[in-house]
Amino acid sequence: MSENKKDLDYYLNLNWTLIEGTDLDFEGNPYCYIDIKEIPSFTFCAKTIEKARAHYKEQLKLTLTVMLETDEKIIEPDEYEEEPDWENLCP
């Protein structure tokens, strides 16, 4: 696919690597989140994981729109390279 055909719909339909988890807010209340491995700046939070799964794409659409408008490099799932394990590589 040529670069100019990679529009918002193309990116929204990629098989992103979702990282799901739970944490506590500043008041000690639990919440669920979804991160996208290939987009380190992306996090979506909701009260339940079901709500997070149902609605994270709304924020993903906004995030990708900004990235496309500012010509930010969008790393696709098949392009992502793991960060080296520096602690085990360095003596």
C-alpha positions as CSV (number, residue, x, y, z in Angstrom):
1,M,0.0,0.0,0.0
2,S,1.5,3.3,-0.9
3,E,2.1,5.9,1.8
4,N,-0.6,8.4,0.6
5,K,-3.3,5.7,1.0
6,K,-2.6,5.4,4.7
7,D,-5.4,7.5,6.0
8,L,-7.3,7.6,9.3
9,D,-9.4,4.6,8.4
10,Y,-6.4,2.5,7.5
11,Y,-4.7,3.2,10.9
12,L,-7.9,2.7,12.9
13,N,-8.2,-0.8,11.5
14,L,-4.7,-2.0,12.3
15,N,-4.2,-4.8,14.7
16,W,-2.8,-2.6,17.5
17,T,-1.1,-4.3,20.5
18,L,-3.4,-3.5,23.4
19,I,-2.1,-3.6,27.0
20,E,-4.9,-3.8,29.5
21,G,-4.5,-3.2,33.2
22,T,-6.0,-1.8,36.4
23,D,-4.7,0.8,38.8
24,L,-5.9,3.1,41.6
25,D,-6.6,6.8,41.2
26,F,-5.4,9.5,43.6
27,E,-8.3,8.7,46.0
28,G,-7.7,4.9,46.0
29,N,-10.5,4.0,43.6
30,P,-9.8,1.3,41.0
31,Y,-10.0,2.0,37.3
32,C,-9.1,0.1,34.2
33,Y,-6.9,1.3,31.3
34,I,-5.8,0.4,27.8
35,D,-2.4,1.4,26.5
36,I,-1.3,0.8,22.9
37,K,2.2,-0.6,22.7
38,E,3.0,1.1,19.4
39,I,1.8,4.5,20.5
40,P,3.5,5.2,23.9
41,S,1.5,8.5,24.4
42,F,-1.8,6.6,24.3
43,T,-3.8,5.6,27.4
44,F,-7.5,5.3,27.8
45,C,-9.1,4.9,31.2
46,A,-12.6,3.8,32.3
47,K,-14.3,2.4,35.4
48,T,-14.5,-1.1,33.9
49,I,-12.4,-3.0,31.3
50,E,-15.6,-3.6,29.3
51,K,-16.2,0.2,29.0
52,A,-12.5,0.8,28.1
53,R,-12.7,-1.8,25.4
54,A,-15.9,-0.4,24.1
55,H,-14.7,3.2,23.9
56,Y,-10.9,3.4,23.5
57,K,-11.2,3.7,19.7
58,E,-12.8,7.1,20.1
59,Q,-9.7,8.4,21.7
60,L,-7.5,6.5,19.3
61,K,-9.2,8.3,16.5
62,L,-8.4,11.7,18.0
63,T,-4.8,10.6,18.7
64,L,-4.3,9.4,15.2
65,T,-5.9,12.5,13.7
66,V,-3.4,14.7,15.5
67,M,-0.5,12.4,14.5
68,L,-1.5,12.6,10.9
69,E,-2.1,16.3,10.9
70,T,1.4,17.0,12.5
71,D,3.1,14.4,10.3
72,E,4.2,12.4,13.4
73,K,5.6,9.0,12.5
74,I,3.0,6.3,13.2
75,I,4.7,3.1,14.1
76,E,2.5,0.2,12.8
77,P,2.2,-3.1,14.7
78,D,4.5,-4.9,12.3
79,E,7.2,-2.2,12.5
80,Y,7.5,-2.0,16.3
81,E,10.8,-3.1,17.7
82,E,11.2,-4.0,21.3
83,E,13.4,-1.7,23.4
84,P,16.6,-3.6,24.2
85,D,16.9,-4.9,27.8
86,W,19.7,-2.4,28.7
87,E,20.1,-3.7,32.3
88,N,21.1,-7.2,31.0
89,L,23.1,-5.8,28.0
90,C,25.3,-3.4,30.0
91,P,27.8,-4.7,32.5
